[in-house]
Amino acid sequence: MTQEKPKGGDVRLDYKDTLNLLQTSFGMRANALQREPELQAFWKEKGIDFQRGLLNKGPNFTLHDGPPYANGALHMGHALNKILKDIINKYQIMQGRKVRFVTGWDCHGLPIELKVLQNLDKKQRQDLTPLKLRKKAAAYARKQVDQQMAGFRRWGIWADWENSYLTLQKDYEAAQIDLFGKMALKGYIYRGLKPVHWSPSSRTALAEAELEYPEGHTSTSIYVAFEVISIPEDLRKSLVAQCLHLPSNKDDLSKILKVAIWTTTPWTLPANLAISVNEKLDYVFASDKNGSLIVLASELYFSVSKALDMDLKIQAIVKGNLLQGVYYRHPLYGRISPIVVGGDYITTESGTGLVHTAPGHGVDDFNTARKHNLPILCPVNEKGVLTAEAGQFAGLNVLKDANSTIIQALENTGSLLKQEPYSHRYPYDWRTKKPTIFRATQQWFASVEGFREKALAAIDTVEWLPSTGRKRIESMVRERGDWCISRQRTWGVPIPVFYEKDGDGILLNQETISHIKDLISSKGADIWWELDESELLPEPYSTEAHLWEKGTDTMDVWFDSGSSWAAVTDSREDLSYPADLYLEGSDQHRGWFQSSLLTSVAVNGKAPYRSVLTHGFALDEKGRKMSKSLGNIVDPALIVDGGPNKKKAPAFGADVLRLWVSSVDYSVDVPIGSNILGQLSDVYRKVRNTARYLLGNLHDFDPKKDHIAIEELPLLDRWMLHRTYEVMDEISAAFEKYEFYKFFQILQYFCVVDLSNFYLDIAKDRLYVSAPSDHRRRTCQTVMSLVIECLAGAIAPVLSHMAEDIWQNLPYEVDEESVFLRGWPKIPKAWNDDSLTAPIDELRQLRSAVNRALEDCRSSQKIGASLEAEVRIEPNQKSLTDALDWLNLSGYPQVDGLRDWLLVSRLQVGGEPWAELLVSKETEIGTIEIAKARGSKCDRCWHYVSDSVDQNNGLKICSRCNEIVESLGKGRS
């Protein structure tokens, strides 16, 4: 004990060496830039980050990783996705399940091709062969994979990194070829001429999942009149019955009768081969002021009259089926085409009720043409340029100058009724961000119609989280057309077919598929470009190689990724098919979730997953989508490692990023930004400081000899264990239901309210002031050791680095060298004691009320610390009185005193009111009176007492502290 009173400063420093102050190497600051990589190296060295999951004896848990695209830096969407997966995997590992997480990457497709081409000069592009392009694309993709993998690992993601799957790997490509072959042999793959989404900017067909619909697209819409040259007899009779007589001569008829159509794609008019009507709708023959007649849907009569600014009068009404057999003349080409009955796609929501039909440029148009044996005309090439079949418009680009030229030609012929801008949803190529068109081409398709009902049945066997996901994917599968799986690209998995050189034959059977699969399994898909037909064809076809030529199409990248269940979960050890869980963004209902479902159902009749969980997208703090143009991109690397100027861009570390993921309701779009990061950092710091306080007070505690049995603990300590039991139960339930935001809320409340503000606040006196081995201190340390071990385990799936750091800084020996080797905290049932909850809740409410009164005194500077006060309480609620009686009768005297729980120097319950008061408050629970504490302040424990003992150093301490100091002196002698 220091003998001289220090000049200035706190006199308590004289007794510093008699107090049990915190001692721990667990830093107040995380020092994440240094400490997190150290802990990751520890996990890797010990095999914890991969082998731990495989060593478990429990049942398999397979979370199948959807492959992110191997291009570009990691963004917040990657962080949200991969950290969610890691939280789930680590929880399952700690629960004792066998977990092998195999990460994947999608490596084929146009963006990588474009990146390769961008890095070549003109000469290099001219010399570029398909095989050279593939080699460069593969090298680029692997480099991107390495960079992204390093980022994932820095976030503390655990996986079988050495055996990740890439869609460019030869075993994966071979499995994909095998899957394609099985679907083909079942009759689910066919080649046909159909309109598909075509990207002129990419010069390839696109699947629905490769489209996006940006806001603000405006098309030029036009109303056009087509001259009628003949009408069927049944229609003529119906019109005559309504006193409408039309000329029989086609020239005279064409001058008086016209049909009106409306379209937002004027460039498709050269391909017009019919006009379609809905046989169930009513159509009117309406006259204008000149006596000419125009035909349109009855329900659209008023809106069209207004749009065209024409004073139309109805002369007759007929059903749509009577219009079938009407023939009209094309205003630009003079060719004669029919009016035909279409389908329910013809509505009265817009237009005229008569639909311009270009079979080569629309799915409905195509189906209607097939029904009526009309030809398929598609006068547009792969660049989006009109061909010679478009006549005078040949050479015009359909997305640039074709519309204006065609509209001018219509105006010159007098057939243009009106043109105006029209804002609507329009499909864009999601990679080039440019508009697409519908274009009929020869493509390979998966016949969804062939297994649609099986797919819908499989959807019902899956647990969809949230449940709205089931309706979303069900409607998409129910309504989707056949899946175009061919692409006109070089960088991809080839469609393994051979075409007859002098005919229309296609060679695709079990022998050819098996042969190609074996070649690719051995050499990779490049073999398709390296070998000629004689080497690619199996016996006996190789002798006829001169009759065949190999195809040049590659498979849709969604077929690539949709094959992952076959190439990974159904092929690798320690994985299960169907997988326990797929987890991706909500956009994957039309992407990977669906392509995986369709391929799995087509081949095996079941879904490739048991559960599907979806998350939203990361937005900025204003709820806007992140983009370079807005300058609102939040870089996860900057969050973790900080920027060059650490004051402006501090290094929060991976755990704060992980904490963000746990804090949000990921089922919807989630915000992130500097303010949110600041708040998360505060929460992280509070949890860390709580852990540090627990560790720091255990520096001289050895559970093997200092542990106190639970039945011997004071009420407050038993309540703390009961509360921990409740919290662990709640956290376990949150993890089981994937409701991590509840974990975040529970953790924050537990650390700040239950521990820091209540239990640990009260415990300071017995922790600091007691003799080191006092029973009242050892009981508290017993609880603290149990709580810190539970806390480390509970936060491990989310705050993995902090949890491990806590474990490495436990000041006593434990059997496990890692918190993850301990497993999920197993809470003894003996901790659960509901009888403690109600009375202690009453006393906590009392404590809160007293603290508010004390704060009023502090605010008015009447007192400083709460120990400078005395409190008198006059309860007026029986429940509180019962709780006070319970505490007095059942409590451990040296711990469960209400005075110590309130942190005041003296307490009186009931009795005579005091004369000299600082404050008196009437509250719901009773009267609270605050007075200045009487007596002298103990210079060691700061309590105000009447029995102080003078010391040789001129200080005074209470009799309790004097006894402790003397015992310590005896102990040192």
Steps between C-alpha positions, in 0.01 A plus 500: 500500500634842411587696812507852364197685381554599136497863401185547297313216347272252674580398857373154413830451320657453845317167518549396140714203592230376741225502232430222252537702182451371147784301348470365146684498172166521318520849356235766527552554127472215255816593304324318215763565232750294693296274727244364255761363254685346798187317610429387144854364479437313828183344358681396185800358687276291725268396217209654686373701204433187294572173677286596800182453303610164358601357838151535642303180547157650445291486181614683187400860446550618144460866416565505127678816391353677200784606270571874488630623167878495473537863399556819696566603856289373787209724597252525786271246335783246516555588866134458591480167319822330605490615862142377538616162373799500733287584804271208421787258435686592819186459707442156348864406561472603864182292525704195404381449143737392225553804280704533184446835334613496136506845347446546127548744215317552172778546246351501148309759303517828316639739768822302525523482120464878485765553767744289301425686177534839671857414594603418141613735227367486144771263375453264795125492436554412135728212599265378771366150437213349703749280683732791583202697626397212725850469646511871578147495643585208727812674627306819566222312684749314722672826591165651596417192708829532691433866577143442613603197705758709686228751584263231626770351721583842644137520617556185705303271266572132557494264203681221320694762310741255344214317329267776387296428192540706183268455204810496276647189670501192284318280754228764529473539120479121461219481757319777312533314169365188670204695637429651157512153350259353754251778431541456126447123517185554706371719216530827692755662266413605147611738225250733341427834339342723763508865598740553787629798689789609282769747598638685197770645724614149604390329178353205688175362630420572864297324766240681706741501794749700292262791457436806707229762470639844587269788571460782252486310170295681238394356163334664203147363476289533187144441385488363142207442263506195270268500198253209490462338155251221576269378773345153554133440426397439865637838598328670207166349600542619861578852381205505260273393785618816678432707186866537411556423131861479376629490139588158359765638267839486678616839373181668615507310829862595572414869460229487764599227753815482710616312810705684761795357688729648765863405556803617701742334254450664158815322378309168506245616238708364206447156659121538535321193365166519681279697736362306798173548686345352812194296396328576833518879469251730328631714213340811355486636147517876563473775239694826491380835367597399145293183510799264520472207737757382753492176702604487867402330826174626647648555846772720349265707287506809722870491586608453139260771374654738753858393424448548125292814547235357270124540528408135447147361489422131545323347199517132597629259766625145440674224696870452435456155348310655206807703406700188423536475123518874442796583274693826501777659296836589660546877454876474433528182295157443345495135611167353601467351852212364710336593825522193726379402846773532756473424871429651839816706472289742296339727758342841523754645743666698220516530122203435274415136574647397163861383534761549231650152463863448396569128560876547496497760777277383782409182685124555481531603136705187430250267668209662318683465168566131564132445582397656168788359290649841430866532395766627747660818367794653686670766283750601774856368534707432811617863513144628516512624141213451252591260218413499130167334588397838645523653150544877499593497871795259467810618688312695767571422866178406680609669824631816334370633169246242379201633696517856375545393137212251512270753671579754228415242233167427671424869510579530128246226422234664717474195729653659810224605738716627785840469666592583860760406764407212728675422833494133600704205626740382235761222520870589498807279484612491865865494397525762227213707646356545148150418364418155365258390229295191425649314206416156360811286462594134506584428865519213744224487759416310815134405479370629832153394392623140510561506877320815618251313724781302664686824566193658658451191717865513607462864604239391755749265669744785573502733800516855363635773728326739498187309401424750221785345306286197421233706323768698320679204346177308448352777285824529303516128426130482421517785250842457341543379148759252384853579615738617228830342605721577199729799468700627205821542699841337518567509874277232643417129506423377147164356404630155393312452174594435140312632198466322167695695238267422211171469683302586808610206715629542856723245672435484874472165680632300795820400318593852391418652839700238691798543268503880531452476875802270532714728284407809701546314828857425393599811306242770576250674271778655287515160333187596299702774328829309486381183327321449171187293445686174438648516851192637671269234359496152657509175310332424263422863415864610472529328161215726379654819642506662155119498503472699824611830645515589868276772637633838604245593767581499872262449789321772688697588815185427701521144374862507620412607853176301498712187460685556829287252693612229258865610491539574872241395759416171326862422417725595793549326832352645819237693302136408462254517213249649535692766690365614835505864395545734205548866597521785248348836409131521419580548129603134484140381492527566128868405492696232683216373720290442190767362266610258774141395563424442132809291427461293817131433444556419132758233584407375848146621557583694817626839616875529567436669836291447813489866602555826312575825682514835320638837594456849361758741362736744666400866462651824621370672811243690292358179362654545156663234288877535506658625179816671383301786350341581836833458678329307778680167477602356836809284457520206744880498469504860621279406795730216601846642436433872489642754259838674482371764742379295796332802660274551200468132414568293813561127489193357670611142444318197367297450816324834465410406141371167630310677776325713236383185323358366827330830585278538193175340395656355188165381361465853357750744352743621767683833543868555580703818538731696727233583759388139524861383523559746783203361690613143439848586617353632826307176551810298420700705750239448772503125450880498497529715811250278681712199411815685606348584838408135555847380401678769699327395821593135457878545502541319834215252462558129445172314441657173612547624857307827529169397342194532726214255460186648347284416799735706718480813290324819615166591343652760271751250361239231456282752316793588271539134407124468449505807276791351305299180463209701355726699269674191366163340438384809310823524298484130410143546379604804294779303331275202435250726324771700320371813677839651566367849563343354814842373608634851452223651711527235772879530517492878523238498777677224691841668497384856560191466718523165681876487546660846486218715636373255761697196608853626443416848624385351828792255511774765495516532878542131571737455208732794579472550874472145637801297597606294197369170630191628679197282442298795370767561236546139403126457447503792259809369321335161468208658321724723289708204381187310399350805329814592303532146366133502397533846350803398295313198365181693428673771295740264320291449183474878452787670686736213427824691559386658825375165627833332427689794646297465820577130513872556449495748789319288755730531804456137598541169324220344297498169318446650155754721326228670292151623580385307193635176644286550810189504281169668562459591869315229692313666784428286807134480593603591854552857377132530415305637796185687401424584862772767488355693206195675647652635825823612335306669222319696772830596661650600167208732439558647844869542421416681176266737685764572765764557232277758332463684830875483562562632151282802577725570800812461289364728230441771761849430639364411843699177500768341290523123527194305616689396818471861614128440546263336744166367378167442671230303323131483585359228270130508413479179295460160659712335232793726588449449874497124445822525299669700777390246761622217279840663464533555874398146588673304223796713401865446580572790739834608356373503142121525487463825690273750329729784609783346302271435203409869500865606545423743782659539843184452704149370434180520697178326401194653659533665837487867581551750214827687502528867578789610283440388143666568168199371310172322564315328213161336486516215249275215393678265737509736798685791658874542444696744720865593443716658771867583530690205645604547861830396657842507345614361167711186506809579299514141376144396411346851483201406713391757757514340844482594867765250611809619313845410624790746487807375316866589544498672162238751612218326310186345639354167400195312618521210740430252220790634290722518808444130565582418138812718496625343822439152361692589187785638712513178697496309174801694370711461814 
